[in-house]
Each structure stands twice: as structure tokens, then as C-alpha cells.
Amino acid sequence: MRVSKKYLAPSIYSYPYWRLKSNIRFYKGVFCLFGHPLFSLSGLRNSEQRVEKVNDHTIQGWMRCTPDGGGWGDGYGNANYTVYFYCQFEKPLEKYGVWSVDVPAGLDRKNRLNEDPEWQKQVAAAKVMPMCSEAEGKHLGFYTEFATQAGEQVLMKCGISFVSIDGARNNLEQELPHWNFEKVRKEARKSWNKALSCIEVKGKSERDKRIFYTGLYHTMIDPRCYSDVDGNYVGADGQIHQAKDFVYRTIFSGWDVFRSQFPLQNLINPQLVTDEINSLIQIGDLSGRHYFPRWEFLNAYSGCMVGNPAIAVITDAYVKGIRGFDARKAAEYCENSMEKFGNGEQGFVSGNLSETLEYAYFDWCTGKLWESLGDQDKARAYIGKVRLTGMSGSPKCADFRPVRIKIDD
């Protein structure tokens, strides 16, 4: 999928006659969907699906992804969302159909089921329904056949949305109204060249430059856009909302990115950072939790890793001059996050040096944010908490170790 900076961007595919390396395959002109992330209806990452033939060139439908179906963290990431799709084929759908697997009631459909020989036999025995124009079930797939010649290519383009089928259709129609595959390829390359030109590298070999810009490209993939071209998005309350003055984003892998990716984005892409901070505040608001997720995935508080990385991201952005968000509300949610997950009154996490250091750092960040906002009392309170961790940096061995401290009554 080509990801736009502003909204979910449609994709266009060109499939030759021979077998592809992906999970979309051609056999003698037969086009099958076997697990493609955009529109495959099978697989254990989603627990319910629907597909419908709209006309001779179009299919539409949705895939509902819940913790029961496995997915991110084998379901323990708590992701619960629906992906809607609207796909058009360049050639008419003359021979097509649906296959469906009978899923027993109460079956545990977590990821380990993929390796179960009995389940594999059940999938292999799926019911095939030629010329079926509409189906809904727990394990579906769609296929079509085209009369092709050797070397002939068939184009398909697809819009997706996390809001609705109409949103998926509108995304496709607004951004990709044509069938010019080469034009899309060139525009995508031009867009990425423009994005990567924010840093210029000199005096290195072409190989080193390729490695550098590949790494820079990777820093720009997430957090990705979650809203449609019209600004609509599904919030943490499950309702449809309208993003105003920012792009609603998702996949904030906080613990992985607060030390490196986001400090870089503060310098080269401050609007993305503004978008993400506003998105995190929205999640705190609409979920009713009023604290920040550690590792957010499609509005889910996955609970992955430790610490409160959003606090560091917000503080770093604010002290570097990024102001396009409600800083006082952000600081309040930082406080709530530290109340929810932190070193507590005792000033440490018993038996866990790593978590103690994490939370001490985020206490300090919270204090610095309040200091920047002019609240010196709260700043002193949070920065003072760092002393309670009982940790001291050792210049001799460049690490942290416990120290005895006396706290006056």
C-alpha cells in the first residue's frame, strides 16, 4: 500500500500471467486472493468477513479484526477494528466465485491454529461457490479468472478505509481515478524523493548513501495515517470523528521510537510529530482513560513494553518549539500516565532496575514540561521524584547502581 502523508492512499497493482512472489497468484489466468493484507478475506488475523460483487468490474466488502482472531500480539494487543475495501479490476469479472471454510463454533482461532494439521485439512476442504456474488462468513476468499495471453497484465486498484465502504470508495475515486500504472509509480517515486531530500549526504559511496536513505525511509513509515481523504476517522470510542487541523495517525510504537525516531522527526518533519501528539491526546480523550498508551495500535492500548514513552516525545517536541497541540492538556495526561505507571511513592519498582530508570526519566520529562509551561511547583515536584529512585550514575563503570539516601520526614 502506498501511504500518503495526509490520508490513506489507494493502491494500484499490475499482475502478469506468471506466479507472483506475494500471496496473490495467477494460475492459467486464475486470480486468487490468499492472504493479501489489503483484501484477502482469509487468514487468522480477522474473524469475520464480507465480500460483494458490485458490478462487472468491482468488488467491495470488509474484514473485522478482533482479539479473538489473533492478529497483533496474538490478540493480546487488544486491537479491534474493521478494514473496508473497494476494489476495481481493469477487465470484467466474467468467471469468479467465493470459497468458504466451515469454522466450528467456539474454535480458538489464535495464531497457533495456523500450524494445526486438522485445521489445514479443514481449510483445504473449503466449499467453493462459483459465480457467488455475495458472501459473509468467518473464513472467506474471493477468486476470479481472466482470459489472458502470455505476458499480458491485468490491473487492479483498491481503496481501503477504517471508517466505511463509502470511505474506501471515496479514497480511491479522489486520489486514483485513472488506470495509468506507470504514472502512479513515477508519482510515488517523486513523492519519496521529495520527502527524503530533507537530509543531504555528501562524500560517501553510493552504497553508503543507499543504506542511509533506506534507513531514513524507514523512519517515515509510521505512525501512518488512519483517516480518510475527507478527514473522517474512527476514534478510540468506536465512533466516527472529523480530524481538524491535523492528520489522525496510528501505530505509535512508543518504547521503540522515543529515543531516536521522534527526536529526528522533530527536526525534519515537525508536522508529523504534531499530528501524532494530537492523535495521542484524542485517544486519551475519546477512550475515557485520560492517560497515554505505551504502544498504540489502531486505537488500542496494547500495553506492550514498559515506561511512558509518549511523555518523552511530547516534552522533547515542546521544548524544541513545536506548539500545534494543547500542551496543558498533554501535561495533565503525562501526570495521569505517571500515576498509572510509575515509580510510585516509594520511588522505585521493586526488583526491576530497568523500569525504575525508565520511570525516573519520565518523571524528569514531566517536570521539564511543566517547567516550560511555567508551573514551577509541579516542575519541582516531578524533578524531585527522581531523587527518590535511589540511583546514581557511576562515571567509573558508566552505569547506574543503587545508592543509600536519607529522606527527611
C-alpha positions in Angstrom: 0.0 0.0 0.0 1.3 3.4 -0.8 0.9 5.6 2.3 0.1 9.3 1.8 1.3 11.9 4.3 -2.3 13.2 4.5 -4.6 10.3 4.3 -5.0 6.6 3.4 -3.8 6.3 -0.2 -5.2 3.8 -2.7 -3.0 1.3 -4.4 -2.8 0.0 -8.0 -1.4 -3.4 -8.9 -0.3 -4.9 -12.2 -0.3 -8.7 -12.2 1.4 -10.6 -15.0 0.5 -14.1 -16.1 3.1 -16.0 -14.1 3.1 -16.8 -10.4 3.9 -13.9 -8.2 6.1 -13.9 -5.1 3.3 -12.5 -3.0 0.2 -14.3 -1.8 -1.7 -13.2 -4.9 -1.2 -15.7 -7.6 -2.2 -16.4 -11.2 -2.6 -20.0 -12.4 -3.6 -20.2 -16.1 -5.3 -16.9 -15.8 -6.9 -17.5 -12.5 -6.6 -14.7 -10.0 -6.8 -15.8 -6.3 -6.7 -13.8 -3.1 -4.9 -15.9 -0.5 -3.9 -13.7 2.4 -3.0 -10.3 0.9 -3.2 -7.7 3.7 -5.4 -5.3 1.8 -8.3 -7.5 0.7 -7.8 -11.2 1.4 -10.8 -12.4 3.3 -9.0 -15.5 4.7 -6.4 -15.9 7.4 -6.4 -15.8 11.2 -5.8 -12.1 11.5 -9.5 -11.4 11.1 -12.5 -13.2 12.5 -15.3 -12.2 10.1 -15.5 -11.1 6.5 -17.9 -10.0 3.8 -17.4 -9.6 0.0 -19.9 -8.4 -2.6 -19.7 -8.1 -6.4 -20.9 -4.6 -7.1 -20.7 -4.7 -10.9 -18.7 -6.3 -13.7 -15.5 -4.5 -12.6 -15.9 -4.0 -8.8 -15.9 -5.9 -5.5 -16.4 -4.4 -2.1 -16.5 -5.6 1.5 -14.9 -5.6 4.9 -12.8 -7.6 7.3 -13.4 -7.5 11.0 -10.3 -7.9 13.1 -10.8 -8.7 16.8 -8.6 -10.2 19.5 -10.4 -13.5 19.1 -8.8 -13.8 15.6 -5.3 -13.5 16.8 -3.6 -10.6 15.0 -1.1 -8.3 16.6 0.3 -9.9 19.7 -1.8 -13.0 19.0 -4.8 -11.0 20.2 -3.2 -9.7 23.4 -2.6 -6.4 21.8 -6.3 -5.7 22.1 -6.7 -4.4 18.5 -10.3 -4.3 17.5 -11.1 -2.7 14.1 -12.7 -3.2 10.7 -11.0 -2.7 7.3 -13.3 -1.8 4.4 -12.2 -2.2 0.8 -13.4 -1.1 -2.6 -11.5 -2.8 -5.5 -11.8 -2.4 -9.2 -10.5 -4.6 -12.0 -9.5 -3.4 -15.4 -11.0 -6.4 -17.1 -14.6 -7.5 -16.5 -15.3 -10.2 -13.9 -16.8 -13.0 -16.0 -15.7 -16.0 -14.1 -15.4 -15.6 -10.3 -16.5 -17.0 -7.0 -16.0 -17.4 -3.3 -14.6 -20.2 -1.2 -15.7 -20.6 2.4 -14.3 -22.6 5.3 -16.7 -24.1 7.9 -15.5 -22.7 11.2 -16.8 -24.7 14.2 -18.4 -22.7 17.0 -16.1 -21.9 19.9 -12.9 -22.7 18.0 -9.8 -21.0 19.4 -8.7 -19.0 16.3 -5.4 -17.6 17.7 -2.3 -17.8 15.6 -1.2 -21.2 16.7 -4.1 -22.6 14.8 -2.2 -21.9 11.6 0.1 -24.9 12.3 -2.7 -27.3 13.3 -2.8 -30.1 10.7 -6.5 -30.7 11.3 -7.3 -27.1 10.7 -5.2 -27.1 7.5 -7.2 -30.1 6.3 -10.4 -28.2 7.0 -9.2 -25.2 5.0 -8.2 -27.4 2.1 -11.7 -28.8 2.1 -13.3 -25.3 1.8 -16.5 -25.1 -0.1 -16.1 -23.4 -3.5 -19.1 -21.4 -4.8 -18.6 -20.4 -8.4 -20.4 -17.2 -9.6 -21.3 -16.3 -6.0 -21.8 -12.6 -5.9 -22.2 -12.0 -2.2 -21.0 -13.8 0.9 -20.4 -13.3 4.6 -18.7 -15.6 7.0 -15.8 -16.4 9.3 -13.2 -17.6 6.7 -13.8 -16.5 3.1 -11.8 -16.0 0.0 -12.6 -14.4 -3.4 -11.2 -15.5 -6.8 -11.7 -14.6 -10.4 -10.4 -15.8 -13.8 -9.3 -13.8 -16.8 -8.7 -14.9 -20.3 -5.1 -13.7 -20.7 -2.3 -14.2 -23.1 1.3 -15.0 -22.1 2.8 -11.8 -20.8 -0.5 -9.9 -20.6 -1.0 -7.9 -17.4 -4.2 -7.2 -15.6 -4.6 -4.1 -13.5 -6.5 -3.9 -10.2 -6.7 -0.9 -7.9 -8.0 -0.8 -4.4 -9.0 1.8 -1.8 -9.3 1.0 1.8 -10.8 2.7 4.8 -11.2 2.1 8.5 -14.4 4.0 8.5 -16.7 2.6 5.8 -17.0 1.1 2.4 -18.1 4.6 1.1 -14.9 5.9 2.6 -12.8 3.3 0.8 -14.6 4.1 -2.5 -14.1 7.9 -2.0 -10.4 7.4 -1.2 -10.0 5.5 -4.4 -12.0 7.9 -6.6 -10.4 11.0 -5.2 -6.8 10.0 -5.4 -6.7 7.3 -8.1 -9.3 8.0 -10.7 -7.2 6.7 -13.6 -5.6 3.4 -14.7 -2.1 4.6 -15.5 0.2 2.3 -13.5 3.4 4.0 -14.7 2.1 7.4 -13.7 1.4 6.1 -10.2 4.8 4.6 -9.9 6.5 7.8 -11.0 4.4 10.0 -8.7 5.2 7.7 -5.7 8.9 7.9 -6.5 8.8 11.6 -6.9 7.0 12.0 -3.5 9.5 9.8 -1.7 12.4 11.6 -3.3 11.0 14.9 -2.1 10.5 13.5 1.5 14.0 12.1 1.6 15.6 15.2 0.3 15.2 16.8 3.8 18.7 15.5 4.5 21.6 15.7 2.1 24.5 13.3 2.4 27.8 14.1 0.8 31.2 12.4 0.4 30.0 8.9 0.8 29.9 6.0 -1.6 26.6 5.2 -3.5 26.2 2.1 -1.4 26.5 4.1 1.8 24.0 6.6 0.5 21.6 3.9 -0.4 21.9 2.4 3.1 21.4 5.9 4.7 18.3 6.8 2.7 16.8 3.4 3.1 17.1 3.9 6.9 15.7 7.4 6.6 12.8 6.0 4.6 12.0 3.5 7.3 11.7 6.3 9.9 8.9 7.8 7.8 6.6 4.8 7.6 5.0 5.1 11.0 3.0 6.5 12.6 0.8 6.1 9.5 -2.3 7.9 8.5 -5.6 6.5 9.9 -8.1 9.0 8.5 -9.8 9.1 5.1 -9.4 11.8 2.4 -12.3 13.7 3.9 -10.8 13.7 7.4 -13.1 11.1 8.9 -11.6 8.5 11.3 -12.8 6.0 13.9 -11.9 7.2 17.3 -11.0 5.3 20.5 -14.7 5.4 21.4 -15.6 3.5 18.3 -17.4 6.5 16.8 -16.7 8.4 13.6 -14.9 11.8 14.1 -13.5 14.5 11.9 -9.8 15.4 12.1 -9.4 19.2 12.1 -6.0 20.9 11.5 -4.1 17.6 11.9 -3.9 14.1 10.4 -5.1 11.3 12.7 -2.3 8.8 12.9 -1.8 5.3 14.3 0.9 2.8 15.2 2.9 4.6 17.8 5.4 2.0 18.9 6.4 4.3 21.8 9.2 2.4 23.5 10.9 1.7 20.2 10.9 5.2 18.9 11.1 7.8 21.6 14.9 7.7 21.8 15.7 8.0 18.1 12.9 8.3 15.5 10.9 11.1 17.1 13.9 13.3 18.0 14.8 13.0 14.3 11.2 13.8 13.2 11.2 16.9 15.4 13.9 18.2 13.2 12.9 17.0 9.7 9.2 16.5 10.0 7.6 18.5 12.8 4.1 18.3 11.3 4.1 14.5 11.6 5.1 15.0 15.3 2.3 17.5 15.8 -0.2 15.0 14.1 0.9 12.2 16.4 0.7 14.2 19.6 -2.8 15.4 18.7 -3.7 11.8 17.9 -2.4 10.6 21.3 -4.4 13.3 23.1 -7.5 12.3 21.1 -7.0 8.7 22.2 -6.8 9.8 25.8 -9.9 11.9 25.4 -12.1 9.5 23.5 -11.1 6.3 25.3 -12.1 8.0 28.6 -8.8 6.9 30.1 -7.1 10.3 30.1 -3.6 8.9 30.0 -1.3 7.9 27.1 -0.9 4.5 25.6 2.6 3.0 25.7 2.3 1.2 22.4 -0.8 2.3 20.4 -2.1 0.2 17.6 -5.3 1.2 15.8 -6.7 2.9 18.9 -5.7 0.0 21.2 -3.8 0.4 24.4 -1.7 -2.7 23.8 0.3 -2.4 27.0 3.4 -3.5 25.2 6.8 -2.8 26.8 7.4 -0.5 29.8 7.6 3.2 30.7 5.6 6.1 29.4 7.3 7.0 26.1 4.7 9.5 24.9 5.8 11.8 27.7 9.3 12.0 26.3 8.0 12.6 22.8 5.7 15.4 23.9 8.3 17.1 26.2 11.0 16.9 23.5 8.7 18.4 20.9 7.5 21.2 23.1 11.0 22.3 24.3 12.1 22.3 20.6 9.3 24.8 19.7 6.6 22.5 18.4 3.3 24.1 19.6 0.5 22.8 17.5 -1.3 20.9 20.3 -2.9 21.6 23.7 0.2 21.5 25.8 -1.5 21.9 29.1 -3.9 19.0 28.5 -0.9 17.0 27.3 0.9 17.7 30.5 -2.1 16.7 32.6 -2.2 13.4 30.7 1.5 13.0 31.3 0.7 13.3 35.0 -2.1 10.7 34.7 0.3 8.4 32.9 2.8 8.6 35.7 0.1 7.9 38.2 -1.0 4.9 36.3 2.5 3.5 35.6 5.4 4.9 37.6 7.8 4.5 40.5 5.1 5.4 42.9 5.6 6.9 46.4 8.5 4.6 47.2 10.4 6.0 44.2 11.3 2.7 42.5 9.9 -0.6 41.1 10.9 -3.3 43.4 13.4 -5.7 41.9 13.4 -4.0 38.5 16.2 -1.6 37.6 15.1 -1.2 34.0 11.6 0.0 34.9 12.9 2.2 37.7 15.2 4.0 35.4 12.5 4.4 32.7 10.0 5.9 35.1 12.6 8.2 36.7 13.4 9.6 33.3 9.7 10.1 32.5 9.2 11.8 35.9 12.0 14.2 34.9 10.4 14.8 31.5 7.1 15.6 33.1 8.8 18.1 35.4 10.6 19.7 32.4 7.3 20.0 30.5 5.6 21.7 33.5 8.7 23.9 33.9 8.3 25.0 30.2 4.7 25.8 30.9 5.6 28.0 33.8 4.3 25.8 36.7 7.4 25.7 38.9 5.7 23.9 41.8 4.8 20.9 39.6 8.1 21.0 37.9 10.0 20.8 41.3 7.7 18.0 42.5 8.3 15.8 39.5 12.0 16.5 39.1 12.3 16.0 42.9 10.9 12.5 42.4 14.0 11.5 40.5 16.0 11.6 43.7 13.7 9.0 45.3 14.8 6.4 42.7 17.9 5.7 44.8 20.1 5.5 41.7 23.4 7.2 40.9 25.4 7.4 37.7 28.8 5.9 38.1 31.5 7.6 35.9 33.9 4.8 36.6 31.8 2.0 35.1 29.3 4.1 33.1 26.2 2.5 34.6 23.6 3.1 37.3 23.7 1.5 40.7 21.6 1.6 43.9 22.6 4.2 46.5 21.5 4.8 50.1 19.7 8.0 50.5 18.1 9.6 53.6 14.8 11.4 53.2 13.8 13.8 55.9 10.4 13.3 57.5 
